[in-house]
């Protein structure tokens, strides 16, 4: 049970990192005026994101995406802090906790 939970969290975190990097590469090109060469790793990373998310244990794509949403929000705030150098504020953290609680409910509640 614990190993399965850890594997699931790893899948969602890996998917989030791939998506965030891919989107950030596009951000750098379109918003920061960086080289169009950023678009290639961005596309590859976004394709990896979609592939990694298929390893979610959910039988329904929509439920997998909903669970992923909570992890994505927390991962985005971690990215903002570690890569962009902007520390999340109290309200970022409060919102992230609520999102993780929602994702946890969707992931962990037994279904018939």
Number of C-alpha atoms within 10 A of each C-alpha: 6 7 8 10 13 10 15 18 16 13 19 26 19 19 28 26 20 23 23 20 21 23 17 17 25 22 16 16 17 14 10 10 10 14 11 12 11 17 20 13 14 23 17 14 21 22 15 17 22 14 12 17 22 15 14 21 16 15 9 9 13 10 16 20 17 15 25 22 18 21 22 24 18 20 20 18 19 17 20 14 13 11 9 10 10 12 13 15 9 9 9 13 13 10 14 21 15 12 19 19 14 15 20 14 12 15 19 10 8 7 6 3
